[in-house]
Amino acid sequence: MNENLKIYNAVREVPETAKKPIQGGKLKGKTDINPTWRIKVLTEQFGACGFGWYYEVKNKWTEQVGDEVAVFVDIEL
């Protein structure tokens, strides 16, 4: 296997147990991937958060559209 693709091939498929269909809103019909699964995969590949990898919050904001409020966070990983 090409060494450059080692991590990609290890994490490219999301297990069905980590997927959840989105039932409403603009994303209806799309799939939500469990954030805990994402952290688990990062830990498996790079070690514990804070040692093998880390994140830094760059920006947080909310947007209101009608009666709904959406929350966004930009991170540097």
C-alpha positions as a printed NumPy array, in Angstrom:
array([[  0.   ,   0.   ,   0.   ],
       [  1.202,   3.502,  -0.786],
       [  2.381,   5.037,   2.522],
       [  0.738,   8.351,   1.592],
       [ -2.677,   6.642,   1.572],
       [ -2.279,   4.637,   4.781],
       [ -4.379,   6.956,   6.99 ],
       [ -6.895,   7.67 ,   4.228],
       [ -7.546,   3.98 ,   3.643],
       [ -7.823,   3.312,   7.385],
       [-10.601,   5.884,   7.945],
       [-12.316,   6.44 ,   4.606],
       [-15.362,   4.297,   5.383],
       [-17.715,   5.318,   8.16 ],
       [-19.409,   2.347,   9.86 ],
       [-23.201,   2.252,   9.731],
       [-23.288,   2.426,  13.541],
       [-21.722,   5.924,  13.359],
       [-24.223,   7.214,  10.775],
       [-27.604,   8.773,  11.472],
       [-30.013,  10.009,   8.801],
       [-31.019,  13.664,   9.07 ],
       [-34.819,  13.796,   9.178],
       [-35.616,  17.482,   8.712],
       [-34.534,  20.921,   7.611],
       [-32.341,  21.786,   4.653],
       [-30.175,  18.715,   5.238],
       [-33.069,  16.226,   5.186],
       [-31.951,  13.06 ,   3.434],
       [-28.259,  13.634,   4.266],
       [-26.268,  11.717,   6.879],
       [-24.906,  12.928,  10.214],
       [-21.662,  11.275,  11.347],
       [-21.356,  10.745,  15.106],
       [-18.776,  13.247,  16.455],
       [-17.659,  10.769,  19.135],
       [-16.748,   8.31 ,  16.378],
       [-14.683,  11.039,  14.692],
       [-12.735,  11.691,  17.908],
       [-12.212,   7.941,  18.387],
       [-10.757,   7.633,  14.87 ],
       [ -8.462,  10.636,  15.391],
       [ -7.26 ,   9.084,  18.667],
       [ -6.635,   5.716,  16.979],
       [ -4.611,   7.349,  14.198],
       [ -2.751,  10.118,  16.028],
       [ -2.855,   9.364,  19.767],
       [ -4.657,  11.094,  22.607],
       [ -5.972,  14.616,  22.063],
       [ -3.42 ,  17.09 ,  23.391],
       [ -0.509,  14.738,  22.723],
       [ -0.798,  13.376,  19.174],
       [ -3.199,  16.032,  17.867],
       [ -5.172,  18.998,  19.111],
       [ -7.761,  21.519,  18.058],
       [ -8.059,  25.249,  18.538],
       [-11.365,  27.125,  18.375],
       [-10.963,  29.986,  15.894],
       [-14.475,  31.405,  15.717],
       [-17.955,  30.766,  17.189],
       [-21.22 ,  32.311,  16.023],
       [-24.951,  31.797,  15.7  ],
       [-27.294,  32.596,  12.837],
       [-31.046,  32.891,  13.081],
       [-33.252,  31.897,  10.158],
       [-36.918,  32.334,  10.956],
       [-37.616,  30.421,  14.178],
       [-34.426,  28.344,  13.986],
       [-31.007,  29.151,  15.398],
       [-27.916,  27.47 ,  13.966],
       [-24.619,  27.352,  15.863],
       [-21.272,  27.23 ,  14.051],
       [-17.707,  26.709,  15.261],
       [-14.585,  27.033,  13.133],
       [-11.691,  24.979,  14.473],
       [ -8.097,  24.473,  13.442],
       [ -7.256,  20.782,  13.665]])
